[in-house]
Amino acid sequence: MSQSLGRGLAILRYVANNGAYVTVKEVAQEIGVDPSTSSRLMSTLEKQGLLQQDPRTHTFRLGTGVLELANALVASYNLGEYSHDVVRWLAGETGEGAHLAVLVQGEAIFLDRTAGRGPITVHTEIGARDPVYCSAIGRALLSGLTDAEVKRELADVPLKRLTRKTATSLSAVLAKVDLTRKKGYAFDDEERHAGVQCIAAPVRDHSGHVVAAIGISGPTPNIQRATEAALASVVLTAASRLTAQLGGPTSSNGRPASG
C-alpha cells in the first residue's frame, strides 16, 4: 500500500470514529504528519467526496461519498433497500438506535443506522468501525466462524481494555462468541462503552453463511427497563427478516437458524 493511500485511509478511519467535525491539526497529530501534508491529503479526499468541509469553521467530517460506498457494499451483499426498512423498523419497535454492519478485517463496519427516538440515544455513524471482540455487533458477526477462524480474524487485533468490563483474553472472547452461537444473539454489557448496552444477531445468506449483523444500542437503564430478553426477541425478528430476504435458513419459529 502506498504511503499516501495508507494515510488517506487512516484519516477516514479517524474522522469516522471521531463522530464530529475535526481539524487539520487534529488529523496531522493523529496520523503523525505535518499540518501541510494533512491539509493536502484532506483536500484530495474532499474532492473525491469522502470528506466534507464546513466553510465557516474549516473543519471536516465524512462526505456523502462514504455513504455511496456504503450503499454499494450493501448492494454487494444483496441486502438492498429492504435492509434499511428493517433497520428503521427495529429502531421503531425498540426505541433505541439500530444499525447494520459487516465484518471486514477484524472490524465491524456500519452500513446503515437509524437513530432512537428517546431523549438519550446512542448514535452510530455509517462507515464507522467497531472492534468485534468486545461489541455485540462484532460477536454476532464472529458467531458464524469456527474458533480457528475467529483466532485468525483477531490475530492482528489488539484486545484493548475499553471499559472495566471488556474481555481482553482470547479465551474469554471465544467463550462469549460461543455463547452468542448458543443463544442466537450477542449481548454487550457495557464492554465497548461504559453506560451502554447492545444486542445484535447475525444475518445469513442462502448458503447459511453470516454476511451481516443487525442490532441495537442504548443507555443501560433503557435496556434494563425493557429487559434483554424482550429486546433480543425483536432483534432476532429483524435478523430473521433479513435472513429470509437472502434466502437464508430460519428455524420453525422464524428465527435465523444457527450454522
ZAZANU-996456 format. One line per field, with one value per residue: x, y, z of N, C-alpha, C in turn. Coordinates in steps of 0.2 Angstrom, whole numbers, m for minus. Layout:
<nodes>
nc1 <- [X; ...]
nc2 <- [Y; ...]
nc3 <- [Z; ...]
cac1 <- [X; ...]
cac2 <- [Y; ...]
cac3 <- [Z; ...]
cc1 <- [X; ...]
cc2 <- [Y; ...]
cc3 <- [Z; ...]
</nodes>
This chain:
<nodes>
nc1 <- [4; 3; 11; 3; m10; m12; m11; m22; m33; m31; m35; m48; m53; m51; m59; m71; m72; m72; m84; m88; m85; m68; m52; m38; m26; m28; m30; m17; m9; m14; m11; 2; 9; 15; 5; 3; 4; m6; m17; m16; m19; m32; m39; m38; m46; m58; m61; m64; m76; m76; m74; m81; m81; m83; m88; m87; m80; m70; m67; m68; m79; m86; m89; m103; m98; m94; m106; m111; m102; m104; m118; m115; m108; m118; m127; m119; m119; m132; m142; m149; m162; m171; m165; m163; m176; m179; m170; m174; m187; m183; m178; m189; m197; m190; m186; m173; m157; m153; m144; m134; m121; m106; m92; m76; m59; m57; m64; m80; m90; m101; m115; m128; m140; m152; m158; m162; m178; m179; m175; m162; m150; m140; m129; m124; m112; m113; m101; m93; m82; m81; m73; m73; m71; m77; m89; m107; m112; m101; m98; m109; m106; m94; m99; m103; m91; m79; m70; m56; m56; m60; m49; m40; m45; m44; m31; m22; m27; m27; m32; m39; m42; m57; m67; m71; m77; m73; m68; m52; m44; m40; m47; m58; m65; m68; m76; m87; m91; m95; m106; m114; m117; m125; m136; m140; m140; m130; m124; m119; m113; m110; m97; m90; m93; m94; m109; m117; m127; m129; m137; m136; m139; m135; m135; m139; m135; m141; m133; m131; m121; m114; m117; m119; m124; m136; m142; m145; m142; m141; m143; m139; m149; m161; m161; m161; m173; m182; m179; m167; m171; m183; m180; m170; m178; m185; m174; m170; m180; m179; m167; m171; m180; m171; m163; m172; m175; m163; m164; m159; m157; m170; m177; m191; m198; m196; m185; m167; m158; m145; m128]
nc2 <- [m6; 11; 25; 37; 33; 24; 34; 42; 33; 31; 43; 44; 34; 39; 51; 45; 38; 48; 55; 68; 85; 88; 95; 101; 101; 92; 80; 79; 77; 65; 55; 57; 67; 83; 98; 104; 93; 85; 94; 94; 80; 79; 88; 82; 71; 77; 82; 70; 68; 61; 67; 81; 99; 111; 127; 138; 135; 128; 115; 97; 83; 67; 64; 63; 54; 43; 37; 33; 23; 14; 11; 4; m7; m13; m16; m26; m36; m40; m35; m24; m11; m15; m19; m7; m3; m13; m10; 2; m1; m9; 0; 8; m1; m4; 8; 12; 16; 9; m3; m9; m20; m26; m38; m34; m37; m40; m30; m22; m15; m1; m1; 4; 14; 19; 32; 32; 35; 41; 53; 52; 44; 32; 35; 29; 30; 29; 20; 20; 11; m4; m13; m30; m39; m35; m30; m31; m32; m35; m48; m55; m56; m63; m75; m84; m90; m103; m107; m107; m99; m87; m85; m82; m71; m62; m61; m50; m40; m29; m33; m23; m15; m7; m3; m6; m18; m25; m39; m46; m56; m70; m82; m78; m70; m80; m88; m80; m78; m91; m92; m83; m90; m101; m94; m87; m74; m59; m51; m36; m30; m16; m16; m11; 3; 12; 13; 9; m3; m17; m26; m39; m48; m62; m61; m72; m78; m87; m98; m101; m94; m81; m65; m52; m42; m37; m25; m16; m2; 6; 17; 10; 10; 10; m2; m11; m8; m11; m25; m37; m49; m47; m37; m43; m53; m45; m40; m52; m56; m46; m49; m61; m58; m51; m62; m71; m64; m65; m78; m86; m99; m102; m105; m116; m107; m95; m88; m84; m98; m107; m109]
nc3 <- [0; m4; 3; 4; 1; 12; 22; 19; 21; 34; 39; 35; 44; 56; 56; 55; 67; 76; 75; 73; 68; 63; 65; 54; 60; 71; 64; 58; 69; 74; 63; 62; 54; 46; 47; 34; 25; 30; 27; 13; 10; 15; 7; m5; m2; 0; m12; m19; m13; m1; 11; 19; 20; 32; 28; 37; 48; 44; 47; 46; 41; 38; 20; 8; m1; 6; 10; m2; m5; 5; 2; m10; m5; 3; m7; m13; m5; m7; 0; m1; m3; 6; 18; 25; 28; 37; 47; 51; 56; 67; 75; 77; 84; 96; 101; 102; 96; 80; 70; 56; 51; 44; 43; 41; 40; 54; 60; 63; 51; 50; 40; 39; 48; 61; 71; 88; 97; 109; 122; 126; 117; 108; 96; 80; 67; 49; 41; 51; 62; 73; 86; 85; 95; 107; 106; 103; 90; 84; 89; 85; 72; 72; 76; 66; 62; 64; 79; 76; 65; 70; 78; 69; 63; 73; 75; 72; 79; 93; 109; 118; 133; 135; 143; 161; 160; 149; 140; 138; 135; 124; 126; 134; 125; 115; 122; 124; 111; 108; 117; 110; 99; 104; 110; 100; 98; 102; 117; 123; 138; 143; 138; 127; 127; 142; 151; 141; 133; 122; 109; 97; 82; 70; 52; 39; 23; 8; 8; 21; 27; 38; 34; 38; 52; 63; 75; 91; 101; 116; 131; 146; 157; 149; 142; 152; 158; 148; 146; 143; 137; 130; 121; 114; 107; 98; 90; 85; 77; 68; 62; 57; 47; 37; 35; 29; 17; 10; 7; 17; 30; 42; 58; 64; 72; 65; 67; 64; 59; 67; 62]
cac1 <- [0; 7; 11; m2; m16; m12; m13; m29; m37; m31; m39; m55; m55; m51; m65; m77; m73; m72; m91; m89; m80; m61; m47; m32; m21; m30; m28; m10; m7; m17; m8; 10; 12; 14; m2; 3; 3; m13; m21; m16; m22; m39; m41; m39; m52; m64; m63; m67; m82; m76; m74; m84; m78; m88; m84; m86; m75; m64; m66; m70; m82; m86; m93; m108; m95; m94; m112; m111; m98; m108; m123; m113; m107; m124; m129; m114; m122; m139; m147; m153; m166; m175; m161; m164; m183; m179; m166; m179; m192; m180; m177; m196; m200; m187; m185; m166; m153; m152; m138; m132; m114; m102; m86; m70; m53; m57; m68; m87; m91; m108; m118; m134; m142; m157; m157; m168; m182; m179; m171; m155; m149; m133; m128; m119; m112; m112; m94; m89; m80; m81; m69; m78; m70; m80; m96; m112; m112; m95; m98; m114; m103; m90; m103; m103; m85; m76; m65; m50; m57; m61; m42; m36; m48; m42; m23; m18; m32; m25; m38; m38; m47; m60; m71; m69; m80; m70; m64; m46; m41; m43; m51; m64; m68; m70; m82; m93; m93; m98; m112; m118; m119; m130; m141; m143; m139; m125; m126; m114; m115; m105; m90; m87; m94; m97; m116; m121; m128; m131; m139; m136; m140; m132; m139; m136; m137; m144; m129; m131; m115; m116; m114; m120; m127; m141; m143; m147; m138; m145; m141; m140; m156; m166; m161; m163; m180; m186; m176; m163; m175; m189; m177; m167; m183; m186; m168; m170; m185; m176; m162; m174; m182; m166; m160; m177; m174; m157; m165; m156; m161; m173; m180; m198; m201; m195; m178; m162; m156; m138; m124]
cac2 <- [0; 17; 29; 42; 29; 22; 40; 43; 28; 32; 49; 42; 30; 44; 55; 41; 36; 54; 56; 75; 89; 88; 100; 98; 100; 86; 74; 79; 74; 58; 51; 58; 71; 90; 100; 105; 86; 83; 98; 91; 74; 80; 92; 77; 67; 81; 82; 64; 67; 57; 72; 87; 104; 117; 133; 143; 133; 125; 108; 92; 77; 62; 66; 59; 48; 37; 34; 30; 17; 10; 8; m1; m13; m16; m20; m32; m42; m42; m33; m19; m6; m19; m19; 0; m4; m17; m6; 8; m5; m11; 6; 10; m6; m4; 15; 13; 16; 2; m2; m15; m20; m32; m40; m33; m37; m39; m24; m22; m8; 0; 1; 8; 15; 24; 34; 30; 41; 44; 60; 50; 38; 30; 36; 26; 34; 25; 20; 20; 4; m6; m19; m36; m44; m33; m27; m36; m32; m39; m55; m58; m57; m69; m81; m88; m93; m108; m104; m107; m94; m82; m83; m79; m64; m57; m62; m44; m35; m29; m34; m17; m14; m1; m2; m11; m25; m28; m45; m44; m63; m73; m87; m75; m68; m86; m90; m75; m79; m97; m91; m80; m95; m105; m90; m84; m66; m57; m45; m32; m27; m10; m19; m6; 10; 12; 15; 7; m10; m18; m33; m40; m55; m62; m62; m77; m79; m93; m104; m101; m90; m75; m60; m46; m42; m31; m24; m10; 1; 10; 18; 4; 10; 9; m9; m15; m7; m15; m31; m40; m55; m44; m33; m49; m56; m40; m40; m59; m55; m41; m53; m67; m54; m50; m69; m74; m60; m68; m85; m90; m104; m100; m111; m116; m101; m89; m85; m87; m104; m107; m113]
cac3 <- [0; m5; 9; 3; 2; 19; 26; 17; 24; 42; 40; 35; 50; 62; 56; 56; 74; 80; 75; 73; 64; 65; 61; 50; 65; 75; 60; 57; 76; 74; 58; 63; 48; 47; 45; 27; 22; 32; 23; 6; 9; 16; 2; m10; 0; m1; m20; m20; m9; 5; 16; 18; 25; 35; 26; 42; 53; 40; 50; 41; 43; 32; 15; 5; m5; 10; 10; m8; m5; 10; m1; m14; m1; 5; m13; m15; 0; m9; 6; m5; 1; 11; 24; 28; 31; 43; 52; 53; 59; 73; 79; 79; 89; 102; 103; 103; 89; 77; 65; 52; 50; 41; 45; 37; 43; 61; 62; 61; 48; 50; 33; 39; 55; 62; 77; 93; 97; 116; 123; 126; 112; 106; 89; 76; 60; 43; 39; 57; 64; 80; 87; 85; 101; 113; 104; 102; 83; 82; 91; 81; 65; 73; 78; 60; 61; 69; 84; 72; 60; 75; 80; 63; 62; 78; 75; 72; 83; 100; 113; 122; 139; 134; 150; 166; 158; 142; 140; 135; 134; 118; 128; 136; 119; 112; 126; 123; 104; 108; 120; 105; 94; 108; 111; 93; 98; 107; 122; 126; 144; 144; 136; 122; 130; 149; 152; 135; 132; 115; 107; 90; 79; 64; 46; 35; 16; 6; 9; 28; 30; 41; 30; 41; 59; 64; 82; 94; 106; 120; 138; 151; 160; 144; 140; 158; 159; 143; 148; 137; 133; 126; 116; 110; 103; 92; 86; 82; 72; 62; 58; 53; 41; 33; 33; 24; 11; 7; 6; 22; 34; 48; 61; 64; 75; 61; 69; 60; 61; 69; 57]
cc1 <- [4; 6; 5; m9; m17; m14; m20; m34; m37; m35; m46; m58; m55; m57; m71; m78; m74; m80; m92; m84; m73; m57; m41; m27; m22; m28; m21; m7; m8; m13; 0; 13; 12; 7; m2; 1; m4; m18; m22; m20; m30; m42; m43; m45; m58; m66; m66; m74; m82; m75; m78; m82; m83; m85; m83; m81; m69; m63; m70; m74; m83; m91; m98; m105; m95; m100; m113; m108; m102; m114; m121; m111; m113; m127; m125; m116; m129; m144; m152; m157; m170; m172; m163; m171; m183; m175; m171; m184; m189; m180; m184; m199; m197; m186; m177; m163; m152; m147; m137; m125; m112; m95; m81; m64; m53; m60; m75; m88; m98; m110; m124; m136; m148; m157; m163; m172; m182; m174; m164; m154; m142; m133; m122; m118; m110; m104; m90; m87; m80; m77; m74; m77; m75; m87; m101; m113; m106; m95; m103; m111; m98; m93; m103; m97; m83; m71; m58; m50; m57; m53; m39; m39; m45; m34; m20; m22; m29; m32; m37; m44; m51; m65; m69; m72; m77; m66; m58; m42; m44; m48; m58; m68; m71; m76; m88; m95; m97; m105; m117; m121; m125; m136; m145; m142; m133; m127; m120; m116; m109; m98; m86; m87; m97; m104; m120; m121; m131; m133; m139; m137; m137; m137; m136; m139; m140; m140; m128; m125; m118; m113; m115; m123; m131; m142; m145; m142; m142; m142; m143; m147; m161; m167; m163; m170; m184; m185; m173; m167; m180; m185; m173; m172; m185; m180; m168; m175; m183; m171; m165; m177; m177; m163; m165; m176; m168; m158; m161; m160; m164; m176; m187; m201; m199; m188; m173; m159; m148; m135; m121]
cc2 <- [6; 21; 34; 39; 27; 28; 42; 39; 29; 38; 48; 38; 35; 48; 51; 39; 42; 56; 64; 78; 89; 93; 97; 97; 93; 79; 73; 75; 66; 53; 52; 62; 78; 92; 102; 98; 84; 87; 96; 85; 75; 84; 87; 72; 71; 82; 76; 63; 63; 61; 78; 93; 109; 123; 139; 141; 130; 118; 103; 86; 73; 65; 61; 53; 42; 33; 30; 23; 12; 7; 3; m7; m16; m20; m26; m38; m43; m40; m28; m14; m9; m19; m12; 0; m8; m14; m1; 4; m7; m5; 9; 5; m5; 3; 17; 13; 9; 3; m9; m14; m26; m32; m39; m32; m36; m33; m25; m15; m7; 3; 5; 9; 20; 25; 32; 36; 44; 50; 58; 44; 38; 31; 32; 29; 28; 26; 19; 12; 3; m12; m24; m40; m41; m29; m32; m37; m36; m46; m59; m60; m63; m75; m86; m91; m98; m104; m103; m100; m87; m80; m80; m72; m59; m57; m55; m38; m35; m29; m29; m17; m7; 2; m7; m18; m28; m34; m44; m51; m66; m78; m84; m73; m74; m89; m86; m76; m86; m96; m87; m85; m99; m101; m87; m77; m65; m51; m42; m28; m22; m12; m14; 1; 9; 16; 14; 0; m11; m25; m33; m47; m56; m63; m66; m76; m86; m99; m105; m97; m84; m70; m53; m47; m36; m31; m17; m8; 6; 11; 12; 4; 8; 1; m13; m14; m11; m23; m34; m45; m52; m40; m38; m52; m52; m40; m47; m59; m51; m45; m59; m64; m54; m57; m72; m70; m62; m75; m89; m94; m100; m106; m111; m110; m94; m86; m88; m93; m104; m111; m119]
cc3 <- [0; 2; 9; 4; 9; 24; 25; 21; 32; 43; 40; 41; 56; 62; 57; 63; 78; 80; 75; 68; 67; 62; 58; 55; 69; 70; 59; 64; 76; 69; 58; 57; 50; 45; 38; 23; 24; 28; 16; 5; 10; 11; m4; m8; m1; m8; m22; m17; m3; 11; 14; 23; 26; 33; 31; 47; 50; 43; 45; 45; 37; 27; 12; 1; m1; 10; 4; m8; 0; 6; m6; m11; 1; m1; m15; m10; m2; m4; 3; 0; 7; 18; 28; 31; 37; 49; 55; 58; 66; 78; 82; 85; 96; 105; 104; 96; 86; 71; 61; 50; 46; 43; 40; 41; 50; 64; 60; 58; 47; 43; 34; 47; 55; 69; 82; 94; 104; 116; 124; 122; 111; 98; 86; 69; 55; 42; 45; 58; 71; 80; 88; 92; 107; 112; 102; 94; 81; 83; 87; 74; 66; 74; 72; 58; 66; 74; 80; 68; 64; 77; 75; 62; 67; 79; 76; 76; 90; 104; 119; 127; 138; 139; 155; 165; 152; 143; 136; 133; 128; 120; 130; 130; 115; 115; 125; 116; 104; 111; 115; 100; 98; 109; 105; 93; 103; 111; 124; 132; 146; 143; 131; 124; 137; 148; 145; 134; 125; 114; 100; 88; 72; 58; 42; 28; 14; 7; 17; 31; 33; 37; 33; 48; 60; 72; 84; 99; 110; 127; 142; 154; 155; 143; 146; 159; 154; 144; 141; 133; 128; 120; 111; 105; 97; 88; 82; 76; 66; 58; 54; 46; 35; 30; 27; 17; 7; 5; 11; 26; 40; 51; 61; 67; 71; 62; 65; 63; 62; 64; 60]
</nodes>
